Amino acid sequence: MGYTVDVDIGGTFTDFFAAKNSVEVITTKSPTTHYDLSVGFLRGLKDLAKGFKVPLRKFLTECDAIHYCTTIGTNALIERTGPKLAFITTAGFEDTIAIGRGRSWADGVSINENKDLARIAKPKPLIPRDMIVGLRERIDSSGKVIEPLRKEDVLEKLQYLVEKGAMGYVVGLLWSCYNSVHERMVKDIIEEEYPEDYLGSMPVFLSHNISPKLGEYTRFTTTIVNAYIHNVMGEELTRLIWELKDNGYTRPLVLMQNVGGMKKVTRTRAVLTYNAGPVSGLHGSKFTGQLYGMNNVIFTDMGGTSYDIGVVTDGEIKTYDFIPVIDRWRTNIPAIEVKSIGAGGGSIAWINTILGNRLEVGPRSAGSMPGPACYDQGGTEPTVTDADVVLGYINPGNYLGGKMKLKKELAEKAIRDKIAKPLGIDVVEAAVRIRRIIDARMGQEVFNEVVLKGYDPREFVLLACGGAGASHALDIAPYLESKEVIMSPFSSVFGAFGASTVDVMQVFDRTRAIKLFQYANQSYTDDYETFNSLVAELRELALRDLKMEGHNEADVIFVLELEMRYGMQYNYTKIESPHVEIHSAQDVMDICKKFEDTYAQIYTPEAKFPQGGINVENFFLKAIVLSRHVDIPAEPLAGERPPETALKDVRPVFFVGCDGMVDTNIYQYESLLPGNIVNGPAIIEAEDTTCVINPGWKFAMDKYRHGILKQVNGSTPGL
């Protein structure tokens, strides 16, 4: 075993988590260089090599794996830097994307924008109307060919698109999820007319390959989004791979996926990389919960740009977003649900003059460039980080372990000019209000996310992650009535750490409607062949891909997940099937019982509706190869009293309930020992994060160097 590196690119910082022989761990952060992500990436790798005291080339040569969570695709969508694509669909359905579905015109807009529905504009289409053509063909809902596809029709439309400058083709035909014969014919005709050795050869994306699920609108948009970011990601990642190779790295680059697994770059679809960083963090939360035998964990990650929220229940990740919105587009990829809101250290505070000079924070962010005013990079807008500096929570001289010096006077100026003077208050009061608003928003969002899933937040432990997570956690906890909060030693790079806990996994899905239970005659299906043949098809696809990545069939673990519903319900409930295949009535009954139990847990037993029958609609086969994860060694406990060397300073800090700024003990996290207890009010500074301990709370470092924060007197500070 050599080195492993896990990387998570955020809107403000790129985080790195590296391990030597799965034991010796080093972390670092580097500002995200949006103009060229490889610059910040290589800068972080150099810091890691320096930390391990080896040259960069030796470090990368001995590196066994690099796992990468990328935002390249997201950036391409936001900036509209994708290629000029063409969309080929069934005649009469050329306007499917423009028409949308329901309130699709409001998908992906901020909370503030949703308040003013009249002003919401439809998103600029990724493929303009003049690049969309319809073919005279038709397959019905049972997969039967009603009107055959004509080659001459395809060639005519193809010539038109070529002359319009198409740089790629998206093919989305009606009911191709049940019969893909016409989509495959279109691709064959295009490749026959423009073979690979022609300069006119362009990539062709088929909707049944990208999204083999029911629902034309989401199937089409998923395929279009994938095609739009495909080339951009391919070029960026290819450049990155060559940079790595030039510096000695010889292994494949592995991408984290939003379905909860990892695949090589060469075997990954672009659309599956969206939101991979937060999903990695949720996996890290599951790992941390297992370390302590805690089955219910609320994952929160406060970075510079966003605040991520996820839930682990019963020791598992069970929550999925069935129609995740990517940028402004509904998709139907089987993504693990992690909610992100525009709340982070870089969130900008501003005066809403329309609503009577009301102070608001976010969703706009200062990002990494220019960043908060205190960064001294040209930013003049007051942010949450500026407020934290003014209130004494952040040490301007110790940001990122001293690598980055902050200027308190610039933070004070920004808050004074933009907030304090317009409101007629002093700078400290303005900073307090900024912090209260952002904490209230985050606390309420976490509460909603847990409760609306049918859980009691009081039964969960709160995991505070992200560079700013531990600074705000105890002011968020009262909204959940949480009595315990955990600060990870890898808090500031938790997305990268989470990637190190993820196994190799691929997910293959298909739409197939099967009625498992008919209420009218109280009978369970005996058509086992239809069910099992579909599973066998997905199994073959999985084994093909995993073998190409060098894995043995004997190492592959298969898990079947099903989207199910009562009768003609609109929404699905996802379950993990107790059987990968079915061979008896009992097997079918087991699946139906699992569905009903899950449904009752989410919606209460009174909501069950067996009278409608029980249907399975979509199949998801997970193919998992277990990987070796980092070992977190336990250290001996050294007693409750922190060593004198851990107390590094005393400085004025603002705490709610105290009389203004109070002199507060500042401890160095790295100097604390397992077993040490620090009572609030206090500040614990780590190299790249800060833990704020409110009055009425205590911090205890455990044997894994996690900070366990507990309420000591039943008070609810921070409200």
N, C-alpha and C positions, 0 to 999 in steps of 0.2 A: 504493500500500500504506500502511496505517496500523498500528494496534496489533492484536495478537492476545493473548488471555489464555487460559491453561489452568489449570484448577482441579481439585484433588484433595482431597476431604473425607475425612479420616481420623478415627479414634476419638478422638484427642487434639488434633491440629492440622489446620487447613485450609491446604493449600499452594497457592501461586500462582507461575506462571511466565509472564512477559509479555515480548513482543518488539515493538520498533518497527522497521518495515520489514525484519523477519526478521533483524536484525543486532544492534541495541542491546537488551540483555537486562536485566531486573530481576526479582528473586525476593523473596518475602516469605512469612511464615507468620503465621497468626492462630489463637488457640485456637478449637476447634470448639464452637459454641454449640448444643448438642443441643436446647435448648428452642425454638429458632428458628434454623435454619441460615442464613437470610438475614442475620442480624445479623453473624456472623463473616465471611460472604461479602462483604458491603458494606464491612466494616472493612478487609478485605484489599484490595479495589478502591481504597479511599481511599489506602492505603499505596502502591499501585502508581502512582496518579496523582501523588502527592506525589513519588515517586521520579523520574518523568518531568518533574516541575516544571510540571504543567498542572492546571487545576481538574478535578474529577471529571466534571462534565458534558462538558467538552471531550474528556476522555480517552475516555469511553464513546461520545460522538458519532462520534469518529474510529476507534472500534474495529471492525475488520473481522469478528472472530469471537470468541466465547467458547465454549470447550470445557469440559465439566463432567463430572466423575466424582462421582457422588452415592452416598450411603449411606442415602438416605431410605427406600427399600424395605426394606433390611435392618433398620433401626430399627423399622419398622412391624411386621415379623414378630416381632422379639424382644420388643417391648412389647405385641403383640397389639392393635394399635389400628386394625385394618382394619374394614370394614363387615360387617354380618350378611348372609352370602351363602347362596344355595340351590344345591344340586347336583342336576342332572337326569341320570339315567343309565339304562341298560338294566335292566329288571326282573330281579331275582335277583342283581344286582351292586351293590346299595346299600352293602354293607359292604367293598367293594374297598379303600378307603383305610384303614379301620380294621384290616383283616387285614394289609395291607402286603405286603412281599415279602422273604423271607429274614429277615435280622436288621435289618429296617428300623426296628424299635423302638430300635436303638442308633445310628442314623444321626445324625450331627451332635453327638454327645456328646464330651466331652473325654477325653484319655488317662486321666486320673485316674478319671473316671466309668466308663470301660471296664474298669478293674481290678476293679470291684465290680459285676459284671453283674446280680446279684440285686436290686440297688437301683435299676437303671435303669427309669424309668417311661416309658411311651409318651407322646409329646408330646400336649398338648391339641389336639384337631382344630381346624383353621381353620374348618371347617363342621361344626356339631354334627349328630348322627344324625337329630334330628327335622326338620332342614332338607334332608334327602336323600330324593328320591323316585325310583321306578323306572317306566319306561314299557314297555308291552308292545309290543316291536318287536324285530326281529332281522335283522342283516346278517351273512353268514358270512365266513370268512377269505379268500374270493376276491372279496368285494365284492358278492355276489349278495343281493338282498332275499329273506329267507326269510319274515318276518312283517312286513307293512306297518305303518307308524305310523298310528294313528287320532287325528284331531284332537280328538275328544271326550275321549279319554284325557289328552291334553296339557292341555286346558282344565280338566279336573277337578283334576289335580295342580297346575296353575298357581294356581287359586283357593285351594287349600290353602296354598301357599307365600306368596301375597299376604297371607292372613289371619295367617300366622305372622310377618310383618314383613320379608320378603325385600327387600334393598336392591341385589340384583344376582343374576344367574343364570349358573351355570357348567354347560354342557352337554357331557357326555362319554359317548358311546355306543360300544358295541362295534364294532370294525373300521371306525370312521369314517375312519381313515387311508387305507383303500382305497376307501371309498364314503361320502361325506359327506352324501348326500341327506337322511337323517333328521335330522341335526343342523341342517342349513339349514332344514328344514321347521319344526322346533321354534322356531327364531329367528323365522321368518316369522309363526308363529302368535302368539308373544309380542308382537311388534311390531304385529301387526294388532289384538290385543286391547288393548294399551296403547301407542298411538302416541306420538310424541315430545311432542305438545302436551298429553298427560295428565300429571298430577302422579304418577301411578303408573308412568310410564315408567322403566325401569331398564336398566342396561347388560347385554348378553348376551355371554358369552365361549364360543366354540366350540373344542373341543379340537383339531379338525383344522386350525384356523387358527393356534393358538398353538403346537402341537406335532404336526405331521403325521407322526409316526413310530410304529413298531410298539412295543407294550408298553403295556397299558392302565394299569397302576399309575403308571408314570412320566409317561405322557401326561396322566392325570387330575391328578396332583399338580402338574405343571408349569402346567397351566391354572388350577388353584385358587390356587397361589401368585401367578401373574400377576394374577388377578382381585382377590386380597386386597390387594395393594399398589398396584393401579392407581389407585384413587380418592385414596389418601393421597398418592401421588407427584404425581398430577395437580394436586391442590390446592396442595401445597407448591411445585411448579415454576411453577404459574400465578402464585402470589403473588410468587415470585422474578422471573419475567419482567416482571410489572408494576412491581416495584421498579426493575428495570433500565430499563424504558421511561420511568418517571418521572424517571430521572436521565440520560436522553439516548440510551440504547442503542436502535438501530433494527433490528439484524440478528436472525436467529433464534438461540435458544440451542441449542447442539449437544451431545448426550450421547455420551459414550464407552460402548461396549458390550463385554461380555465375550467376544464373538466376534472382537474385534480390529479393529473399525471404528467409524465415527461416523455418527450420523444426527440429524436435527432432532428436538427434543422431540416435535413433532406426529406424527412417523413412527416412533416408538420404542415397542416393547413393554416394559413395566415390568420383566419378569423378566430381560431382556437387560442391565440395568444392574448386576446383582449382580456384585461383585468386579471392577468395571471399573478401579478405581484400580491394583491390582497388575498387571492385564493391560497397562495403559498403561506401567507401569514396565518390564515385560518388552520391550515395543516400544522403549522408550528404550535398553535394553541391546543390542538388535539394532542400533540406530542407532550406538551407541558402538562396538560390535565392528566394524562396517563402516568406521568412521572410522580404525581401526587395522589393518584387514585381518585381524581375529581372528574366526574362524568359530565357535569354541566358547566361550561365555560363561555363567558362572553368575551369575544375578541374585539378589541378596539385598537386602532393604530392611527395616531395623530402625527402626520408629517408636516411638511411645509405648505402643501397645496390642498390636501384632502384629509378627511376623517373616515376611516373604514370601520365597518361594523359587521361582525359575523357571529354565528352561534354554533356551539358544539353541544349536542344533547345526547345523553346516554352513552357518552364516549365516542360518538360518531358524528360525521358531517352529513346531515340529512337534508339540508335546505338547498333547493335548486330554483333558479330563475328560469321559468319555462319559456318566456319570451323576452330575453334580455335586450335592452336597448343599447346599441352601439352608436355613439354620437347621436344622430337623430333617427336611427333606423331600427325597427323591430326585427329581431332575428329569432331563430328557433334552435340555436345550438344548445346542447345539454349542459349549461354552465352552472357551476356551484354559485350560490347566491352570497355575495358580499356587497352590502350597501355602502356606497361612497357618497359623502356630501361635501360641499365646498366649505370646509372648515379646517384650517390648519394654521401653523405659525405664520404663514405668509398672507392669511386672510386680511383683506383691507377693511379698515373701519372708515365709515363715511356718514355724512349727514344727509338724510332723506328729506329734502326741503318740501317735497310734494305732500308728505305726511306730517307736516308740522314740525320740521327740524328733529325728526326722530333719528337716534343713533342706531345704525345697523352695522353688522360685521359680515363680510363675505357677500356673495360667493366668490367675487373677484379675488385673485391672489397676485401677490407681487412676484411669485415664482422665485427662481434662483438668480435671475437677471432681470431688473436690477436688484430684486429682493427687498426686504424690509429696509426702512430708512437707516437703521443702525448698522447695516452691512457696509455703508459708505461706498456704494457702487452706483450712485446717481438716483436711487429711489427716494421719493419724497412723501409717499403715502404712508400713513400710520397703519401698523399691522399688529396682530396679536403678539408676535415676537417683540415688537417695540414696547408694547404694554408690559410684557413680562420683564423686560430689562429695566424699565422705569420703576416697577414695583419691587425690584430686588431679587426676583426669582432666578434670573439668569445672570451669571457672572460675565461681564463683557470681555474680560481678559482670559476666560477659559472656554470659549466657544469652540467646539470640535477639538477639545484638548489643547486649546491655545493656538491651533493652526490658523484660526480666523479671529481677528480682533474686532470687537464691536464697539461702536461709539454711542455711549448713552446720551450724549448731548444732542445727537442727530435724532434719536428716538424721541427725546423730550420736545425737540423743536417741531417735529412732524405732528405729534399729538397736540401740542399747544396751538399750532397754527390751524390745523384742520378740524380739531374736535373741541378742545378746551375753550378757546376764545369764542367760537360761534355759539357754544352752549352756556357761556358765562360761568365756567367752573375752572378749578385748578387742574394741573397736569395729572397729579396722582388720582384725583377723583375720576378724570376722564379715562385713565388707564384701568381703574377698577371697573368702570362701567363696560369697557371693551371686553375685559376678561369675563365679567358676569354674563354678558350677552352670548359670547361664544360658548361658555360652559353650559349655559341653560339650553342652548340649541343642541349641543352634543348630547347632553343628558336626556333631553326629551326624545331625541331620535333613537338613542339606545333603548330607552324604555319602550317606545312604540315598536321597535324592531322585535323585541323579545315577547312583549305582551300580545301583539297581533299574530304571532305564531302559536299562541296558545300556552305560553309558559309564564311562570311566576319568576320575575327577575331576582327575588329574594332567595331563590334556590340555586342561584348561580354565583360563581366567583368571577370577579372582573379582572381581566388581564389587560394591563396598561402598556401598550407598545407604541413604537414610533419615537422619533427624537423629542417630541413635545408631549408624549403620552403621560409619562410619570409626573410631569409638571402640573397637569390639569386633572389627573384621575380622581383625587380626593374631593374636588369640587363638582365632579360628575357623579360620584358614588351616591350622594344623598338622593338623587332623582330615582335611583334604583333601590334605595334602602339597602344598599350593599354594606355589609360589615367587614368584608375582606377583599383586598385588592392585591394582585401579584405584579411585581415589577421584574421582568426578565433581565438577566445580565446582558442579553442580546437585544434589549428593547429597541434601541435606535436603528437596528438593522434587522428587524424581526422578519420582514418579508424575505430577505436573503437567508436568514436562519431557517425559516419555514421551508424554503426550497430544499434544504439539506435533509429534511425529514420526509420528503415525498418519494414514493416508489415509482419505478417505470410503470406507466399505465396507459393504455389506449382504450377508447370507448368507441364502439360501433353501434349505430342505431338504425332502426327501420320502423316504418309505419305498417302495422298490420292489425286490423280490427278482428278480434275474436271474442265471442260471447261465451264467457266461462260458466255463467250461471243464468238460467232462465227461470224467473220467478213463477210464471204461469203454471208450469208443470213440475216445478221444484227439481229440476234436473241440471246436472253438471255436464259439460261437454265431454264427449269421448273422442273428439277429433284431436288426438295427440300428435298426429303426423304433421299437421299444419304448424303447430306450435314448435315442435322439435326441428322441423326442416329449416325454419327461419333461424333458430338458434345455431344450427349446424352451419348455415351460410355465414353468419356473423363470426362464428368460431374459426372458420377457414380464413376469413379476411384477417382476423387478429393474428393467427399463427403465421400467416404469410408475412405480415409486417414485422412481427417480433423476431422471426427467424432471420429476416434481412438485416435486423439490427444486431444479430449475433447471439440471441438468446435461445436456450434449449426449450423444447416443448414441455419437458418434464418440470421446468421451473415456473410455468405459467399457471396462475390461479384465475379461474373464471368466476365472475359474479354477475348475476342477471338482475337488472332492475327493470321494472315495468311501470308505465304510466297507465293508470286505471281510473274508471269512473263508474258511477251508477247510471245505467240506462243512457239517456241522451244529455247528461250533464255537460256543461260547457268546459268546466275546469277539470284538470286531471289531478290525481293524487299519486305521487311516486312512491313505490315500495321496493325494498330489496326482496326478491323472490326467495322463498325457502328452498326452491328447486330450480336448477339450471334447465332441466328437462322434466317433462311430465310423462308418467307411464301408468297412472292409475287414477281412479276417481278421488282417492285420498290426497294425491298430489295436488289436484285441482282445488279440492276443498281447503288444503293448507294455504294455497295462494289467496283464495277468496277471504279466508279468515284473517290473513295478514293485512290485506287491504282494508277490511272492515275495522280491525283493531286500530290501524293507523289513522283511518278516517275519523273514528270516534275520538282518538286522542287529540286530533287537530280541531275538530268541529263539535265535539261532545257526542256522547252516544245517542242522544235524541235526534241528531241530524242524520243518522243512518237511514238509507232508503233502499233496502233489498228488493222492494216491489218493482223497481225499475230494471232489475237484473244487474249483473256485474260484468263489465267489459274490460278487456285489455286493449289498449289502442296503440301503444308504442313500446318497442323493445330496445333496451340498452344493454349491451354485453360489455362488461369491463374485463380486460385482460391485464393482469397485474403480475409483475416480476418484482419480488421483494429486493430492496437494496439495503446495503449497510448504512446505518445512520450514525451521526456523531454520538460519541459517548460523553455524557456529562458526569465527570467523576465526583463522588461525594468527598467532602473534606471534613476533618474532625472539627467538632465544636470547640470554640476557644473561650467561652464565657460571655456573659451579657455586657460587660463593660468594654466599650470601644477603646483601643489603644490611644495614647496621647497623640500619636502621629496622625491619627485619622481626623482630628479636629484641626482644620487648616486656617479658619478665619472666623470672624464675627462681622456681620454687616446688617444694615437696616433692611427689613423685609416687611411688606404689608400682609397682614392676615385679618380676615373678617372676624369681628368680635374683639379685636385688640384695639387699643387706642392709637390709631395711626401706625406709622412705621415703628417696628420694634427690633432691637438688636437680637440677631438670631445666629445660633451656632451653625457653621458651615462645615460639613464633613466630606472627606474624600472617599468616594465609594471604593476605589481600588485598595485603600488602606484598611477598610473594615474587614473583620474576620467573621467566619460562620459562628453564629450564636450571639453576636453583638446585637444590642437593642438600642435604638435611638428614639427618644420620645419627642413628640412635636410640642411647640413649633420648632422646626429645624429644616435645613436644606442639605441634601446629599448630592454632591456633584460627581458625576462620572465623566469619562473622557468625552463622550458625545451625547449625553443626556443629563437631565437634572430631575431629581425626585423632590417634590415639595411635600413636607409632612405637616399637615395642619394641626392646630391644637385639638386635643381629644383623640389623636391617633398615635400609633407607635409603629416603627419600622424594625423588623427583625430579619437579619440575614440568616438564611438557612444553610444547610450543608451543601446545596448546589449553587450557592451565592445568589439565589433569588431573594428579592426583597418582599417579605410578607408584611403587608400593611393591614393593621386591624384597629377597629374602633375600641377605645379603652373605657369610655364612660357613658356610652349611649347617646352622646350628643350628635348633632348633625351639622358640623361646621361647613361653611361654604355656601349656605343658602341665605 
